[in-house]
Amino acid sequence: MPLFRYTARNPHDLISGTLQAADSASVAHYLLNNMMEPLTIEEVAEKPLLWQTLSSLLPSQPNLDEMILFSRQLAALTQAGVPIIRSLQTIREHAHHPRMNRALESIIEHLNSGRDLTSAVAQHPQIFGPVMPRLIHIGEQTGRLDSAFEQIHTYLQRDRDSKRRLQTALRYPLLVLFSALLTLLVVNAFVIPTFAKMFARFGADLPLLTRMLIASSQFIQQSWPWLLALFLACLLALPVAMRNLRIRRWWDRQKLQLPLVGNLIQRTLLARLSRTFAMAQRSGLTVTQTLDMLEETLDNHFLVQQLSLMRTSVQEGESLTQAAHRTLLFPPMVLQMIAVGEQSGKLDELLQEVALFYDREVEYELQALNTLLEPLLLAIVAVVVLILALGIFLPMWNLGSVALGRR
């Protein structure tokens, strides 16, 4: 997504910073919902293509584990009655990530100058995200900062667990497929040319499969500079293509329809969405504020688009149930739960039940996926080995038979 530089005014002073968002309207939305009046919003010029790619490979931001540790430490210190400035100073002394260290130093300076914690944290959206400032704001208003940090810790931990489950499910099949592809490339580039020279010396008729392997090997040997250049060009162009909102939205929608894993990705996202919605409602955020926060939290642009439509419908006076029916997000069971929760005033409890239901469904899907993928991947590897074996060794057997017959 594009990067925007903004200046804004809160009740105490002027604030400036940067924020990644779909457009300038989303930045203004974020600032207004964090009690800041936007003054200027301008898009930051894109960095060179090579720098974008190299930057995406480097850990420029604290990872989720570091944020979980930060929220857990802050919750423990505030529950023990340690003042917030001293708590932040203690955590800063043990912070390993340089950007995290600088952010904490900036927050401590803001607090020492008399500003509130919410505005200090909101100045670092790329580190602390959209959820933390809003929950901190509620904690400051109610005098329950310890409870707010505990909620943040629980939310981040569950978010990390759901992501890791999905990554674990996809890591093994991707590794096997990559290994099979790498094996084919190595054999085509280095092994088959040796056998091709030997077959050419004998002048024997080769099977179709062997001729296809030799042709592919010759193509790779002759065209490898162009193939390498094409691969590098795609690698450089991919981050730029994903910055295009239409392309990113199309791809995020296609991910939900992928065979085998599409349903798993969708249920993981629905569990995360329901859990975040339930937590925000328990914290006292309005439905509009919750939907706005979800738009900034989710990394699937198709879901963000549907949530934006829901937020617009709610702002125009429709109920949450009516707005949810207009989208393509929720299955009938979730729509029914939303309707019952809205009527009974227990929307947070029912959405928490939805999140737990989808967590269990994801666990079941993972087990079923592992059961299905093991024989499927074995079959793929077996086919690759069979192609190589028949393509290389069948002509050798034929040549051996001819040699024995001549004797």
ZIBEL-V386284 format. One record per pair of residues at least 12 apart in sequence whose ideal C-beta (glycine too) atoms are under 7 Angstrom apart, sorted by sequence separation. I is the first residue (numbers start at 0). J is the second residue. D is the distance in Angstrom with one decimal. If there is no record, write none. Layout:
i-><I I>
j-><J J>
d-><D D>
This chain:
i-><91 120 135 294 4 5 27 73 76 90 91 106 134 276 279 293 294 309 312 336 3 26 106 309 320 323 2 3 117 120 87 134 290 336 2 3 23 73 105 134 276 308 309 320 336 72 117 195 275 308 319 320 0 87 88 116 117 290 291 0 3 87 131 290 333 0 5 14 69 102 130 191 195 272 275 305 320 117 191 305 319 3 7 84 116 287 290 305 318 102 115 130 192 5 9 191 272 9 17 84 287 302 8 83 84 99 286 287 7 8 98 187 188 192 7 187 268 7 8 7 65 188 268 5 6 187 188 6 83 286 5 65 268 5 61 3 4 61 3 60 61 3 4 59 3 1 2 251 251 252 251 248 247 248 244 248 83 60 61 60 280 281 77 78 280 77 277 74 77 277 74 276 277 73 74 273 274 277 70 74 273 274 70 71 273 70 34 270 273 67 70 35 270 33 67 269 270 66 67 169 266 270 63 67 266 267 168 266 63 165 263 266 33 165 29 263 34 165 262 11 14 263 16 18 19 161 11 14 16 9 161 259 161 158 157 154 154 150 150 137 137 134 133 133 130 129 129 130 129 128 208 212 208 209 52 208 52 55 209 209 49 52 48 51 206 206 205 48 203 203 203 198 164 168 194 201 203 168 172 179 183 164 175 179 182 186 172 179 175 21 1 0 32 32 28 29>
j-><103 132 147 306 17 18 40 86 89 103 104 119 147 289 292 306 307 322 325 349 17 40 120 323 334 337 17 18 132 135 103 150 306 352 19 20 40 90 122 151 293 325 326 337 353 90 135 213 293 326 337 338 19 106 107 135 136 309 310 20 23 107 151 310 353 21 26 35 90 123 151 212 216 293 296 326 341 139 213 327 341 26 30 107 139 310 313 328 341 126 139 154 216 30 34 216 297 35 43 110 313 328 35 110 111 126 313 314 35 36 126 215 216 220 36 216 297 37 38 38 96 219 299 37 38 219 220 39 116 319 39 99 302 40 96 40 41 98 41 98 99 42 43 98 43 42 43 299 300 301 301 300 300 301 300 304 144 125 126 126 346 347 144 145 347 145 347 145 148 350 148 350 351 148 149 350 351 354 148 152 353 354 151 152 354 152 117 354 357 152 155 121 357 121 155 357 358 155 156 260 357 361 155 159 360 361 263 361 159 263 361 364 132 264 129 364 136 267 364 114 118 368 122 124 125 267 118 122 124 118 270 368 271 271 274 275 278 278 282 282 283 282 284 292 292 292 295 296 296 296 386 390 389 390 234 390 235 238 393 394 235 238 235 238 393 394 394 239 394 397 398 394 361 365 391 398 401 368 372 379 383 365 376 380 383 387 376 383 380 244 242 242 288 291 291 295>
d-><4.1 4.9 5.6 5.1 5.2 6.4 6.3 5.9 6.7 6.5 6.4 4.3 4.7 5.7 6.0 5.3 5.9 4.3 6.0 4.7 6.7 5.1 6.3 6.3 6.9 5.5 5.7 5.5 5.5 5.8 5.6 5.7 5.5 7.0 5.4 6.0 4.6 6.6 6.9 5.6 6.6 6.3 5.8 5.3 5.4 5.3 5.1 4.8 6.0 5.9 6.1 4.4 4.7 6.1 6.2 5.6 4.2 5.7 6.1 6.1 6.2 5.3 5.6 4.1 5.6 5.8 5.7 6.2 6.3 4.5 6.9 5.4 6.7 6.3 6.0 4.1 5.5 5.9 6.2 6.1 5.6 4.8 4.9 6.1 6.1 6.0 6.7 4.9 6.2 5.1 6.1 6.5 5.7 6.5 6.0 4.1 6.7 4.9 6.6 5.2 5.7 6.5 6.7 6.8 6.8 6.6 5.6 6.0 4.0 4.7 6.4 5.6 7.0 6.7 5.9 4.5 7.0 5.0 6.1 5.8 5.8 5.5 5.8 6.2 4.7 5.2 6.7 4.8 6.3 5.5 6.5 6.4 6.1 4.8 4.5 5.6 5.6 6.6 6.7 6.5 4.6 5.5 5.4 7.0 6.6 5.3 4.4 4.5 4.7 4.1 4.3 4.3 4.8 5.3 6.7 6.1 6.8 6.1 6.1 6.1 5.5 4.6 5.2 4.4 3.9 4.1 4.6 6.0 6.0 4.0 3.7 5.1 4.2 4.7 4.6 4.7 7.0 6.3 5.5 5.4 4.3 3.9 4.5 4.8 4.0 4.0 6.9 5.0 6.7 6.4 5.9 6.8 3.6 4.5 4.8 5.2 5.2 5.6 5.5 6.4 5.0 6.3 6.4 6.4 5.2 5.5 6.5 5.3 4.7 6.7 6.5 6.5 5.3 6.7 6.6 4.7 6.9 5.1 6.6 5.0 6.6 6.4 5.0 5.0 6.9 5.4 6.8 5.6 6.9 4.6 6.1 6.5 5.7 6.2 6.2 6.9 5.6 6.1 6.7 4.9 5.5 5.7 6.5 6.0 6.3 5.3 3.8 6.0 5.8 7.0 6.8 4.2 5.6 4.8 6.7 4.6 5.4 5.7 6.8 5.2 6.9 5.8 5.4 5.1 5.7 6.4 5.4 6.5 6.7 6.5 5.7 5.7 6.2 5.1 5.6 5.6 6.8 5.7 5.2 6.2 6.4 6.2 4.7 5.8 6.6 5.8 6.0 5.0 6.8 5.9 6.8 6.7 5.8 5.5 5.9 6.2>
